[in-house]
Amino acid sequence: MNHLKEYHIKHGILYFLTYADEYAIGYFKKQGFSKDIKVPKSRYLGYIKDYEGATLMECELNPRIPYTELSHIIKRQKE
């Protein structure tokens, strides 16, 4: 997921939207996704399929965060 985030940052994409079922919500929260959607609905309406029983989640990417190095940085900070 962190490589995917870095790829999209390099291409100027700073928001991810996904639908998560009840079993995947925890995973996506750990990956930085939130149920609080900041992207206006008009920007994604017609581009993302609506799934009944699933929760729309968003991840806002920060171009200053080196996502592929993040786990190593956090590990060093804990030491």
mmCIF file of the N, C-alpha and C atoms, coordinates in Angstrom:
data_MODEL
# 
_entry.id   MODEL 
# 
loop_
_atom_site.group_PDB 
_atom_site.id 
_atom_site.type_symbol 
_atom_site.label_atom_id 
_atom_site.label_alt_id 
_atom_site.label_comp_id 
_atom_site.label_asym_id 
_atom_site.label_entity_id 
_atom_site.label_seq_id 
_atom_site.pdbx_PDB_ins_code 
_atom_site.Cartn_x 
_atom_site.Cartn_y 
_atom_site.Cartn_z 
_atom_site.occupancy 
_atom_site.B_iso_or_equiv 
_atom_site.pdbx_formal_charge 
_atom_site.auth_seq_id 
_atom_site.auth_comp_id 
_atom_site.auth_asym_id 
_atom_site.auth_atom_id 
_atom_site.pdbx_PDB_model_num 
ATOM 1   N N  . MET A 1 1  ? 0.835   -1.190 0.000   1.00 0.00 ? 1  MET A N  1 
ATOM 2   C CA . MET A 1 1  ? 0.000   0.000  0.000   1.00 0.00 ? 1  MET A CA 1 
ATOM 3   C C  . MET A 1 1  ? 0.879   1.253  0.000   1.00 0.00 ? 1  MET A C  1 
ATOM 4   N N  . ASN A 1 2  ? 1.987   1.226  0.738   1.00 0.00 ? 2  ASN A N  1 
ATOM 5   C CA . ASN A 1 2  ? 2.859   2.407  0.790   1.00 0.00 ? 2  ASN A CA 1 
ATOM 6   C C  . ASN A 1 2  ? 3.515   2.694  -0.564  1.00 0.00 ? 2  ASN A C  1 
ATOM 7   N N  . HIS A 1 3  ? 3.834   1.649  -1.312  1.00 0.00 ? 3  HIS A N  1 
ATOM 8   C CA . HIS A 1 3  ? 4.383   1.859  -2.660  1.00 0.00 ? 3  HIS A CA 1 
ATOM 9   C C  . HIS A 1 3  ? 3.327   2.475  -3.570  1.00 0.00 ? 3  HIS A C  1 
ATOM 10  N N  . LEU A 1 4  ? 2.095   2.037  -3.410  1.00 0.00 ? 4  LEU A N  1 
ATOM 11  C CA . LEU A 1 4  ? 0.993   2.603  -4.184  1.00 0.00 ? 4  LEU A CA 1 
ATOM 12  C C  . LEU A 1 4  ? 0.801   4.084  -3.850  1.00 0.00 ? 4  LEU A C  1 
ATOM 13  N N  . LYS A 1 5  ? 0.923   4.424  -2.579  1.00 0.00 ? 5  LYS A N  1 
ATOM 14  C CA . LYS A 1 5  ? 0.802   5.823  -2.156  1.00 0.00 ? 5  LYS A CA 1 
ATOM 15  C C  . LYS A 1 5  ? 1.902   6.673  -2.789  1.00 0.00 ? 5  LYS A C  1 
ATOM 16  N N  . GLU A 1 6  ? 3.127   6.185  -2.754  1.00 0.00 ? 6  GLU A N  1 
ATOM 17  C CA . GLU A 1 6  ? 4.251   6.937  -3.336  1.00 0.00 ? 6  GLU A CA 1 
ATOM 18  C C  . GLU A 1 6  ? 4.073   7.106  -4.846  1.00 0.00 ? 6  GLU A C  1 
ATOM 19  N N  . TYR A 1 7  ? 3.605   6.066  -5.514  1.00 0.00 ? 7  TYR A N  1 
ATOM 20  C CA . TYR A 1 7  ? 3.371   6.138  -6.956  1.00 0.00 ? 7  TYR A CA 1 
ATOM 21  C C  . TYR A 1 7  ? 2.378   7.250  -7.279  1.00 0.00 ? 7  TYR A C  1 
ATOM 22  N N  . HIS A 1 8  ? 1.292   7.291  -6.527  1.00 0.00 ? 8  HIS A N  1 
ATOM 23  C CA . HIS A 1 8  ? 0.260   8.286  -6.801  1.00 0.00 ? 8  HIS A CA 1 
ATOM 24  C C  . HIS A 1 8  ? 0.722   9.711  -6.463  1.00 0.00 ? 8  HIS A C  1 
ATOM 25  N N  . ILE A 1 9  ? 1.503   9.852  -5.427  1.00 0.00 ? 9  ILE A N  1 
ATOM 26  C CA . ILE A 1 9  ? 2.050   11.176 -5.104  1.00 0.00 ? 9  ILE A CA 1 
ATOM 27  C C  . ILE A 1 9  ? 2.911   11.676 -6.265  1.00 0.00 ? 9  ILE A C  1 
ATOM 28  N N  . LYS A 1 10 ? 3.744   10.787 -6.818  1.00 0.00 ? 10 LYS A N  1 
ATOM 29  C CA . LYS A 1 10 ? 4.603   11.174 -7.946  1.00 0.00 ? 10 LYS A CA 1 
ATOM 30  C C  . LYS A 1 10 ? 3.788   11.618 -9.158  1.00 0.00 ? 10 LYS A C  1 
ATOM 31  N N  . HIS A 1 11 ? 2.553   11.133 -9.244  1.00 0.00 ? 11 HIS A N  1 
ATOM 32  C CA . HIS A 1 11 ? 1.690   11.476 -10.374 1.00 0.00 ? 11 HIS A CA 1 
ATOM 33  C C  . HIS A 1 11 ? 0.636   12.517 -9.998  1.00 0.00 ? 11 HIS A C  1 
ATOM 34  N N  . GLY A 1 12 ? 0.810   13.168 -8.848  1.00 0.00 ? 12 GLY A N  1 
ATOM 35  C CA . GLY A 1 12 ? -0.059  14.275 -8.452  1.00 0.00 ? 12 GLY A CA 1 
ATOM 36  C C  . GLY A 1 12 ? -1.426  13.881 -7.925  1.00 0.00 ? 12 GLY A C  1 
ATOM 37  N N  . ILE A 1 13 ? -1.592  12.622 -7.562  1.00 0.00 ? 13 ILE A N  1 
ATOM 38  C CA . ILE A 1 13 ? -2.873  12.158 -7.008  1.00 0.00 ? 13 ILE A CA 1 
ATOM 39  C C  . ILE A 1 13 ? -2.723  12.100 -5.490  1.00 0.00 ? 13 ILE A C  1 
ATOM 40  N N  . LEU A 1 14 ? -3.506  12.892 -4.779  1.00 0.00 ? 14 LEU A N  1 
ATOM 41  C CA . LEU A 1 14 ? -3.341  12.996 -3.330  1.00 0.00 ? 14 LEU A CA 1 
ATOM 42  C C  . LEU A 1 14 ? -4.527  12.458 -2.536  1.00 0.00 ? 14 LEU A C  1 
ATOM 43  N N  . TYR A 1 15 ? -5.494  11.860 -3.213  1.00 0.00 ? 15 TYR A N  1 
ATOM 44  C CA . TYR A 1 15 ? -6.647  11.286 -2.511  1.00 0.00 ? 15 TYR A CA 1 
ATOM 45  C C  . TYR A 1 15 ? -6.966  9.908  -3.067  1.00 0.00 ? 15 TYR A C  1 
ATOM 46  N N  . PHE A 1 16 ? -7.261  8.969  -2.159  1.00 0.00 ? 16 PHE A N  1 
ATOM 47  C CA . PHE A 1 16 ? -7.760  7.639  -2.522  1.00 0.00 ? 16 PHE A CA 1 
ATOM 48  C C  . PHE A 1 16 ? -9.165  7.516  -1.988  1.00 0.00 ? 16 PHE A C  1 
ATOM 49  N N  . LEU A 1 17 ? -10.030 6.911  -2.751  1.00 0.00 ? 17 LEU A N  1 
ATOM 50  C CA . LEU A 1 17 ? -11.354 6.536  -2.273  1.00 0.00 ? 17 LEU A CA 1 
ATOM 51  C C  . LEU A 1 17 ? -11.516 5.043  -2.486  1.00 0.00 ? 17 LEU A C  1 
ATOM 52  N N  . THR A 1 18 ? -12.133 4.377  -1.529  1.00 0.00 ? 18 THR A N  1 
ATOM 53  C CA . THR A 1 18 ? -12.415 2.955  -1.662  1.00 0.00 ? 18 THR A CA 1 
ATOM 54  C C  . THR A 1 18 ? -13.653 2.614  -0.864  1.00 0.00 ? 18 THR A C  1 
ATOM 55  N N  . TYR A 1 19 ? -14.289 1.536  -1.235  1.00 0.00 ? 19 TYR A N  1 
ATOM 56  C CA . TYR A 1 19 ? -15.375 0.999  -0.426  1.00 0.00 ? 19 TYR A CA 1 
ATOM 57  C C  . TYR A 1 19 ? -14.817 -0.168 0.359   1.00 0.00 ? 19 TYR A C  1 
ATOM 58  N N  . ALA A 1 20 ? -15.130 -0.206 1.642   1.00 0.00 ? 20 ALA A N  1 
ATOM 59  C CA . ALA A 1 20 ? -14.664 -1.282 2.515   1.00 0.00 ? 20 ALA A CA 1 
ATOM 60  C C  . ALA A 1 20 ? -15.865 -1.962 3.153   1.00 0.00 ? 20 ALA A C  1 
ATOM 61  N N  . ASP A 1 21 ? -15.857 -3.297 3.124   1.00 0.00 ? 21 ASP A N  1 
ATOM 62  C CA . ASP A 1 21 ? -16.921 -3.992 3.841   1.00 0.00 ? 21 ASP A CA 1 
ATOM 63  C C  . ASP A 1 21 ? -16.580 -3.996 5.325   1.00 0.00 ? 21 ASP A C  1 
ATOM 64  N N  . GLU A 1 22 ? -17.468 -4.512 6.134   1.00 0.00 ? 22 GLU A N  1 
ATOM 65  C CA . GLU A 1 22 ? -17.282 -4.434 7.588   1.00 0.00 ? 22 GLU A CA 1 
ATOM 66  C C  . GLU A 1 22 ? -16.004 -5.113 8.068   1.00 0.00 ? 22 GLU A C  1 
ATOM 67  N N  . TYR A 1 23 ? -15.511 -6.095 7.317   1.00 0.00 ? 23 TYR A N  1 
ATOM 68  C CA . TYR A 1 23 ? -14.294 -6.806 7.716   1.00 0.00 ? 23 TYR A CA 1 
ATOM 69  C C  . TYR A 1 23 ? -13.021 -6.062 7.303   1.00 0.00 ? 23 TYR A C  1 
ATOM 70  N N  . ALA A 1 24 ? -13.129 -5.152 6.345   1.00 0.00 ? 24 ALA A N  1 
ATOM 71  C CA . ALA A 1 24 ? -11.949 -4.450 5.827   1.00 0.00 ? 24 ALA A CA 1 
ATOM 72  C C  . ALA A 1 24 ? -11.763 -3.056 6.410   1.00 0.00 ? 24 ALA A C  1 
ATOM 73  N N  . ILE A 1 25 ? -12.749 -2.547 7.117   1.00 0.00 ? 25 ILE A N  1 
ATOM 74  C CA . ILE A 1 25 ? -12.660 -1.184 7.652   1.00 0.00 ? 25 ILE A CA 1 
ATOM 75  C C  . ILE A 1 25 ? -11.436 -1.017 8.552   1.00 0.00 ? 25 ILE A C  1 
ATOM 76  N N  . GLY A 1 26 ? -11.183 -1.971 9.419   1.00 0.00 ? 26 GLY A N  1 
ATOM 77  C CA . GLY A 1 26 ? -10.019 -1.907 10.312  1.00 0.00 ? 26 GLY A CA 1 
ATOM 78  C C  . GLY A 1 26 ? -8.709  -1.845 9.546   1.00 0.00 ? 26 GLY A C  1 
ATOM 79  N N  . TYR A 1 27 ? -8.595  -2.657 8.503   1.00 0.00 ? 27 TYR A N  1 
ATOM 80  C CA . TYR A 1 27 ? -7.385  -2.650 7.679   1.00 0.00 ? 27 TYR A CA 1 
ATOM 81  C C  . TYR A 1 27 ? -7.170  -1.270 7.063   1.00 0.00 ? 27 TYR A C  1 
ATOM 82  N N  . PHE A 1 28 ? -8.220  -0.723 6.459   1.00 0.00 ? 28 PHE A N  1 
ATOM 83  C CA . PHE A 1 28 ? -8.072  0.569  5.797   1.00 0.00 ? 28 PHE A CA 1 
ATOM 84  C C  . PHE A 1 28 ? -7.802  1.691  6.797   1.00 0.00 ? 28 PHE A C  1 
ATOM 85  N N  . LYS A 1 29 ? -8.350  1.608  7.996   1.00 0.00 ? 29 LYS A N  1 
ATOM 86  C CA . LYS A 1 29 ? -8.031  2.612  9.024   1.00 0.00 ? 29 LYS A CA 1 
ATOM 87  C C  . LYS A 1 29 ? -6.545  2.571  9.357   1.00 0.00 ? 29 LYS A C  1 
ATOM 88  N N  . LYS A 1 30 ? -5.986  1.360  9.457   1.00 0.00 ? 30 LYS A N  1 
ATOM 89  C CA . LYS A 1 30 ? -4.551  1.228  9.740   1.00 0.00 ? 30 LYS A CA 1 
ATOM 90  C C  . LYS A 1 30 ? -3.705  1.790  8.600   1.00 0.00 ? 30 LYS A C  1 
ATOM 91  N N  . GLN A 1 31 ? -4.253  1.814  7.404   1.00 0.00 ? 31 GLN A N  1 
ATOM 92  C CA . GLN A 1 31 ? -3.540  2.334  6.238   1.00 0.00 ? 31 GLN A CA 1 
ATOM 93  C C  . GLN A 1 31 ? -3.739  3.834  6.047   1.00 0.00 ? 31 GLN A C  1 
ATOM 94  N N  . GLY A 1 32 ? -4.475  4.470  6.975   1.00 0.00 ? 32 GLY A N  1 
ATOM 95  C CA . GLY A 1 32 ? -4.646  5.919  6.920   1.00 0.00 ? 32 GLY A CA 1 
ATOM 96  C C  . GLY A 1 32 ? -5.955  6.390  6.317   1.00 0.00 ? 32 GLY A C  1 
ATOM 97  N N  . PHE A 1 33 ? -6.862  5.471  6.066   1.00 0.00 ? 33 PHE A N  1 
ATOM 98  C CA . PHE A 1 33 ? -8.163  5.842  5.505   1.00 0.00 ? 33 PHE A CA 1 
ATOM 99  C C  . PHE A 1 33 ? -9.108  6.269  6.620   1.00 0.00 ? 33 PHE A C  1 
ATOM 100 N N  . SER A 1 34 ? -10.067 7.099  6.263   1.00 0.00 ? 34 SER A N  1 
ATOM 101 C CA . SER A 1 34 ? -11.045 7.625  7.209   1.00 0.00 ? 34 SER A CA 1 
ATOM 102 C C  . SER A 1 34 ? -12.433 7.573  6.576   1.00 0.00 ? 34 SER A C  1 
ATOM 103 N N  . LYS A 1 35 ? -13.451 7.521  7.430   1.00 0.00 ? 35 LYS A N  1 
ATOM 104 C CA . LYS A 1 35 ? -14.832 7.573  6.944   1.00 0.00 ? 35 LYS A CA 1 
ATOM 105 C C  . LYS A 1 35 ? -15.243 9.008  6.625   1.00 0.00 ? 35 LYS A C  1 
ATOM 106 N N  . ASP A 1 36 ? -14.423 9.970  7.040   1.00 0.00 ? 36 ASP A N  1 
ATOM 107 C CA . ASP A 1 36 ? -14.680 11.392 6.794   1.00 0.00 ? 36 ASP A CA 1 
ATOM 108 C C  . ASP A 1 36 ? -14.208 11.735 5.378   1.00 0.00 ? 36 ASP A C  1 
ATOM 109 N N  . ILE A 1 37 ? -15.144 11.912 4.466   1.00 0.00 ? 37 ILE A N  1 
ATOM 110 C CA . ILE A 1 37 ? -14.821 12.159 3.063   1.00 0.00 ? 37 ILE A CA 1 
ATOM 111 C C  . ILE A 1 37 ? -14.746 13.666 2.807   1.00 0.00 ? 37 ILE A C  1 
ATOM 112 N N  . LYS A 1 38 ? -13.568 14.124 2.379   1.00 0.00 ? 38 LYS A N  1 
ATOM 113 C CA . LYS A 1 38 ? -13.357 15.551 2.100   1.00 0.00 ? 38 LYS A CA 1 
ATOM 114 C C  . LYS A 1 38 ? -13.522 15.879 0.615   1.00 0.00 ? 38 LYS A C  1 
ATOM 115 N N  . VAL A 1 39 ? -13.331 14.888 -0.238  1.00 0.00 ? 39 VAL A N  1 
ATOM 116 C CA . VAL A 1 39 ? -13.467 15.105 -1.676  1.00 0.00 ? 39 VAL A CA 1 
ATOM 117 C C  . VAL A 1 39 ? -14.941 15.349 -1.995  1.00 0.00 ? 39 VAL A C  1 
ATOM 118 N N  . PRO A 1 40 ? -15.250 16.415 -2.721  1.00 0.00 ? 40 PRO A N  1 
ATOM 119 C CA . PRO A 1 40 ? -16.651 16.669 -3.082  1.00 0.00 ? 40 PRO A CA 1 
ATOM 120 C C  . PRO A 1 40 ? -17.224 15.514 -3.911  1.00 0.00 ? 40 PRO A C  1 
ATOM 121 N N  . LYS A 1 41 ? -18.449 15.139 -3.606  1.00 0.00 ? 41 LYS A N  1 
ATOM 122 C CA . LYS A 1 41 ? -19.093 14.015 -4.289  1.00 0.00 ? 41 LYS A CA 1 
ATOM 123 C C  . LYS A 1 41 ? -19.108 14.215 -5.804  1.00 0.00 ? 41 LYS A C  1 
ATOM 124 N N  . SER A 1 42 ? -19.195 15.449 -6.242  1.00 0.00 ? 42 SER A N  1 
ATOM 125 C CA . SER A 1 42 ? -19.234 15.743 -7.683  1.00 0.00 ? 42 SER A CA 1 
ATOM 126 C C  . SER A 1 42 ? -17.949 15.314 -8.398  1.00 0.00 ? 42 SER A C  1 
ATOM 127 N N  . ARG A 1 43 ? -16.841 15.194 -7.661  1.00 0.00 ? 43 ARG A N  1 
ATOM 128 C CA . ARG A 1 43 ? -15.558 14.806 -8.273  1.00 0.00 ? 43 ARG A CA 1 
ATOM 129 C C  . ARG A 1 43 ? -15.454 13.314 -8.529  1.00 0.00 ? 43 ARG A C  1 
ATOM 130 N N  . TYR A 1 44 ? -16.202 12.485 -7.768  1.00 0.00 ? 44 TYR A N  1 
ATOM 131 C CA . TYR A 1 44 ? -16.083 11.041 -7.960  1.00 0.00 ? 44 TYR A CA 1 
ATOM 132 C C  . TYR A 1 44 ? -17.377 10.372 -8.404  1.00 0.00 ? 44 TYR A C  1 
ATOM 133 N N  . LEU A 1 45 ? -18.482 11.090 -8.394  1.00 0.00 ? 45 LEU A N  1 
ATOM 134 C CA . LEU A 1 45 ? -19.761 10.527 -8.806  1.00 0.00 ? 45 LEU A CA 1 
ATOM 135 C C  . LEU A 1 45 ? -19.667 10.039 -10.257 1.00 0.00 ? 45 LEU A C  1 
ATOM 136 N N  . GLY A 1 46 ? -19.999 8.784  -10.461 1.00 0.00 ? 46 GLY A N  1 
ATOM 137 C CA . GLY A 1 46 ? -19.903 8.189  -11.791 1.00 0.00 ? 46 GLY A CA 1 
ATOM 138 C C  . GLY A 1 46 ? -18.576 7.509  -12.071 1.00 0.00 ? 46 GLY A C  1 
ATOM 139 N N  . TYR A 1 47 ? -17.573 7.708  -11.201 1.00 0.00 ? 47 TYR A N  1 
ATOM 140 C CA . TYR A 1 47 ? -16.265 7.082  -11.374 1.00 0.00 ? 47 TYR A CA 1 
ATOM 141 C C  . TYR A 1 47 ? -16.028 5.931  -10.406 1.00 0.00 ? 47 TYR A C  1 
ATOM 142 N N  . ILE A 1 48 ? -16.752 5.929  -9.309  1.00 0.00 ? 48 ILE A N  1 
ATOM 143 C CA . ILE A 1 48 ? -16.588 4.881  -8.313  1.00 0.00 ? 48 ILE A CA 1 
ATOM 144 C C  . ILE A 1 48 ? -17.954 4.251  -8.069  1.00 0.00 ? 48 ILE A C  1 
ATOM 145 N N  . LYS A 1 49 ? -17.980 2.924  -8.104  1.00 0.00 ? 49 LYS A N  1 
ATOM 146 C CA . LYS A 1 49 ? -19.240 2.200  -7.951  1.00 0.00 ? 49 LYS A CA 1 
ATOM 147 C C  . LYS A 1 49 ? -19.669 2.205  -6.490  1.00 0.00 ? 49 LYS A C  1 
ATOM 148 N N  . ASP A 1 50 ? -20.954 2.404  -6.276  1.00 0.00 ? 50 ASP A N  1 
ATOM 149 C CA . ASP A 1 50 ? -21.533 2.402  -4.933  1.00 0.00 ? 50 ASP A CA 1 
ATOM 150 C C  . ASP A 1 50 ? -21.866 0.963  -4.550  1.00 0.00 ? 50 ASP A C  1 
ATOM 151 N N  . TYR A 1 51 ? -21.379 0.507  -3.400  1.00 0.00 ? 51 TYR A N  1 
ATOM 152 C CA . TYR A 1 51 ? -21.629 -0.853 -2.940  1.00 0.00 ? 51 TYR A CA 1 
ATOM 153 C C  . TYR A 1 51 ? -22.532 -0.835 -1.723  1.00 0.00 ? 51 TYR A C  1 
ATOM 154 N N  . GLU A 1 52 ? -23.644 -1.535 -1.818  1.00 0.00 ? 52 GLU A N  1 
ATOM 155 C CA . GLU A 1 52 ? -24.577 -1.622 -0.701  1.00 0.00 ? 52 GLU A CA 1 
ATOM 156 C C  . GLU A 1 52 ? -23.931 -2.417 0.439   1.00 0.00 ? 52 GLU A C  1 
ATOM 157 N N  . GLY A 1 53 ? -24.036 -1.902 1.644   1.00 0.00 ? 53 GLY A N  1 
ATOM 158 C CA . GLY A 1 53 ? -23.473 -2.578 2.807   1.00 0.00 ? 53 GLY A CA 1 
ATOM 159 C C  . GLY A 1 53 ? -21.998 -2.302 3.027   1.00 0.00 ? 53 GLY A C  1 
ATOM 160 N N  . ALA A 1 54 ? -21.396 -1.489 2.173   1.00 0.00 ? 54 ALA A N  1 
ATOM 161 C CA . ALA A 1 54 ? -19.979 -1.144 2.324   1.00 0.00 ? 54 ALA A CA 1 
ATOM 162 C C  . ALA A 1 54 ? -19.868 0.333  2.694   1.00 0.00 ? 54 ALA A C  1 
ATOM 163 N N  . THR A 1 55 ? -18.725 0.692  3.257   1.00 0.00 ? 55 THR A N  1 
ATOM 164 C CA . THR A 1 55 ? -18.481 2.058  3.722   1.00 0.00 ? 55 THR A CA 1 
ATOM 165 C C  . THR A 1 55 ? -17.461 2.735  2.820   1.00 0.00 ? 55 THR A C  1 
ATOM 166 N N  . LEU A 1 56 ? -17.801 3.916  2.336   1.00 0.00 ? 56 LEU A N  1 
ATOM 167 C CA . LEU A 1 56 ? -16.860 4.688  1.535   1.00 0.00 ? 56 LEU A CA 1 
ATOM 168 C C  . LEU A 1 56 ? -15.806 5.283  2.464   1.00 0.00 ? 56 LEU A C  1 
ATOM 169 N N  . MET A 1 57 ? -14.532 5.115  2.093   1.00 0.00 ? 57 MET A N  1 
ATOM 170 C CA . MET A 1 57 ? -13.431 5.620  2.910   1.00 0.00 ? 57 MET A CA 1 
ATOM 171 C C  . MET A 1 57 ? -12.461 6.392  2.025   1.00 0.00 ? 57 MET A C  1 
ATOM 172 N N  . GLU A 1 58 ? -11.791 7.364  2.649   1.00 0.00 ? 58 GLU A N  1 
ATOM 173 C CA . GLU A 1 58 ? -10.859 8.233  1.927   1.00 0.00 ? 58 GLU A CA 1 
ATOM 174 C C  . GLU A 1 58 ? -9.507  8.252  2.626   1.00 0.00 ? 58 GLU A C  1 
ATOM 175 N N  . CYS A 1 59 ? -8.465  8.343  1.823   1.00 0.00 ? 59 CYS A N  1 
ATOM 176 C CA . CYS A 1 59 ? -7.112  8.531  2.347   1.00 0.00 ? 59 CYS A CA 1 
ATOM 177 C C  . CYS A 1 59 ? -6.519  9.753  1.657   1.00 0.00 ? 59 CYS A C  1 
ATOM 178 N N  . GLU A 1 60 ? -6.141  10.735 2.452   1.00 0.00 ? 60 GLU A N  1 
ATOM 179 C CA . GLU A 1 60 ? -5.483  11.927 1.914   1.00 0.00 ? 60 GLU A CA 1 
ATOM 180 C C  . GLU A 1 60 ? -3.980  11.738 2.062   1.00 0.00 ? 60 GLU A C  1 
ATOM 181 N N  . LEU A 1 61 ? -3.264  11.826 0.960   1.00 0.00 ? 61 LEU A N  1 
ATOM 182 C CA . LEU A 1 61 ? -1.820  11.617 0.972   1.00 0.00 ? 61 LEU A CA 1 
ATOM 183 C C  . LEU A 1 61 ? -1.092  12.934 1.200   1.00 0.00 ? 61 LEU A C  1 
ATOM 184 N N  . ASN A 1 62 ? 0.001   12.846 1.951   1.00 0.00 ? 62 ASN A N  1 
ATOM 185 C CA . ASN A 1 62 ? 0.832   14.013 2.217   1.00 0.00 ? 62 ASN A CA 1 
ATOM 186 C C  . ASN A 1 62 ? 2.133   13.844 1.432   1.00 0.00 ? 62 ASN A C  1 
ATOM 187 N N  . PRO A 1 63 ? 2.401   14.707 0.467   1.00 0.00 ? 63 PRO A N  1 
ATOM 188 C CA . PRO A 1 63 ? 3.600   14.558 -0.363  1.00 0.00 ? 63 PRO A CA 1 
ATOM 189 C C  . PRO A 1 63 ? 4.919   14.668 0.400   1.00 0.00 ? 63 PRO A C  1 
ATOM 190 N N  . ARG A 1 64 ? 4.889   15.171 1.628   1.00 0.00 ? 64 ARG A N  1 
ATOM 191 C CA . ARG A 1 64 ? 6.125   15.303 2.418   1.00 0.00 ? 64 ARG A CA 1 
ATOM 192 C C  . ARG A 1 64 ? 6.447   14.045 3.217   1.00 0.00 ? 64 ARG A C  1 
ATOM 193 N N  . ILE A 1 65 ? 5.546   13.067 3.219   1.00 0.00 ? 65 ILE A N  1 
ATOM 194 C CA . ILE A 1 65 ? 5.781   11.831 3.974   1.00 0.00 ? 65 ILE A CA 1 
ATOM 195 C C  . ILE A 1 65 ? 6.379   10.776 3.040   1.00 0.00 ? 65 ILE A C  1 
ATOM 196 N N  . PRO A 1 66 ? 7.540   10.209 3.406   1.00 0.00 ? 66 PRO A N  1 
ATOM 197 C CA . PRO A 1 66 ? 8.119   9.121  2.603   1.00 0.00 ? 66 PRO A CA 1 
ATOM 198 C C  . PRO A 1 66 ? 7.460   7.790  3.007   1.00 0.00 ? 66 PRO A C  1 
ATOM 199 N N  . TYR A 1 67 ? 6.335   7.458  2.405   1.00 0.00 ? 67 TYR A N  1 
ATOM 200 C CA . TYR A 1 67 ? 5.524   6.325  2.842   1.00 0.00 ? 67 TYR A CA 1 
ATOM 201 C C  . TYR A 1 67 ? 6.270   4.991  2.822   1.00 0.00 ? 67 TYR A C  1 
ATOM 202 N N  . THR A 1 68 ? 7.166   4.790  1.860   1.00 0.00 ? 68 THR A N  1 
ATOM 203 C CA . THR A 1 68 ? 7.881   3.513  1.802   1.00 0.00 ? 68 THR A CA 1 
ATOM 204 C C  . THR A 1 68 ? 8.936   3.396  2.902   1.00 0.00 ? 68 THR A C  1 
ATOM 205 N N  . GLU A 1 69 ? 9.288   4.489  3.538   1.00 0.00 ? 69 GLU A N  1 
ATOM 206 C CA . GLU A 1 69 ? 10.260  4.471  4.632   1.00 0.00 ? 69 GLU A CA 1 
ATOM 207 C C  . GLU A 1 69 ? 9.595   4.650  5.992   1.00 0.00 ? 69 GLU A C  1 
ATOM 208 N N  . LEU A 1 70 ? 8.303   4.829  5.999   1.00 0.00 ? 70 LEU A N  1 
ATOM 209 C CA . LEU A 1 70 ? 7.577   5.185  7.215   1.00 0.00 ? 70 LEU A CA 1 
ATOM 210 C C  . LEU A 1 70 ? 7.741   4.167  8.341   1.00 0.00 ? 70 LEU A C  1 
ATOM 211 N N  . SER A 1 71 ? 7.637   2.877  8.033   1.00 0.00 ? 71 SER A N  1 
ATOM 212 C CA . SER A 1 71 ? 7.749   1.870  9.096   1.00 0.00 ? 71 SER A CA 1 
ATOM 213 C C  . SER A 1 71 ? 9.145   1.872  9.718   1.00 0.00 ? 71 SER A C  1 
ATOM 214 N N  . HIS A 1 72 ? 10.184  2.103  8.903   1.00 0.00 ? 72 HIS A N  1 
ATOM 215 C CA . HIS A 1 72 ? 11.556  2.168  9.431   1.00 0.00 ? 72 HIS A CA 1 
ATOM 216 C C  . HIS A 1 72 ? 11.746  3.403  10.313  1.00 0.00 ? 72 HIS A C  1 
ATOM 217 N N  . ILE A 1 73 ? 11.178  4.515  9.904   1.00 0.00 ? 73 ILE A N  1 
ATOM 218 C CA . ILE A 1 73 ? 11.274  5.756  10.682  1.00 0.00 ? 73 ILE A CA 1 
ATOM 219 C C  . ILE A 1 73 ? 10.592  5.585  12.034  1.00 0.00 ? 73 ILE A C  1 
ATOM 220 N N  . ILE A 1 74 ? 9.407   5.009  12.035  1.00 0.00 ? 74 ILE A N  1 
ATOM 221 C CA . ILE A 1 74 ? 8.667   4.794  13.289  1.00 0.00 ? 74 ILE A CA 1 
ATOM 222 C C  . ILE A 1 74 ? 9.418   3.826  14.189  1.00 0.00 ? 74 ILE A C  1 
ATOM 223 N N  . LYS A 1 75 ? 9.991   2.782  13.606  1.00 0.00 ? 75 LYS A N  1 
ATOM 224 C CA . LYS A 1 75 ? 10.754  1.800  14.391  1.00 0.00 ? 75 LYS A CA 1 
ATOM 225 C C  . LYS A 1 75 ? 11.951  2.469  15.069  1.00 0.00 ? 75 LYS A C  1 
ATOM 226 N N  . ARG A 1 76 ? 12.660  3.326  14.333  1.00 0.00 ? 76 ARG A N  1 
ATOM 227 C CA . ARG A 1 76 ? 13.811  4.033  14.912  1.00 0.00 ? 76 ARG A CA 1 
ATOM 228 C C  . ARG A 1 76 ? 13.390  4.987  16.021  1.00 0.00 ? 76 ARG A C  1 
ATOM 229 N N  . GLN A 1 77 ? 12.237  5.621  15.866  1.00 0.00 ? 77 GLN A N  1 
ATOM 230 C CA . GLN A 1 77 ? 11.752  6.552  16.885  1.00 0.00 ? 77 GLN A CA 1 
ATOM 231 C C  . GLN A 1 77 ? 11.389  5.825  18.177  1.00 0.00 ? 77 GLN A C  1 
ATOM 232 N N  . LYS A 1 78 ? 10.945  4.584  18.065  1.00 0.00 ? 78 LYS A N  1 
ATOM 233 C CA . LYS A 1 78 ? 10.563  3.812  19.250  1.00 0.00 ? 78 LYS A CA 1 
ATOM 234 C C  . LYS A 1 78 ? 11.779  3.330  20.032  1.00 0.00 ? 78 LYS A C  1 
ATOM 235 N N  . GLU A 1 79 ? 12.929  3.230  19.364  1.00 0.00 ? 79 GLU A N  1 
ATOM 236 C CA . GLU A 1 79 ? 14.151  2.727  20.026  1.00 0.00 ? 79 GLU A CA 1 
ATOM 237 C C  . GLU A 1 79 ? 14.739  3.742  20.977  1.00 0.00 ? 79 GLU A C  1 
# 
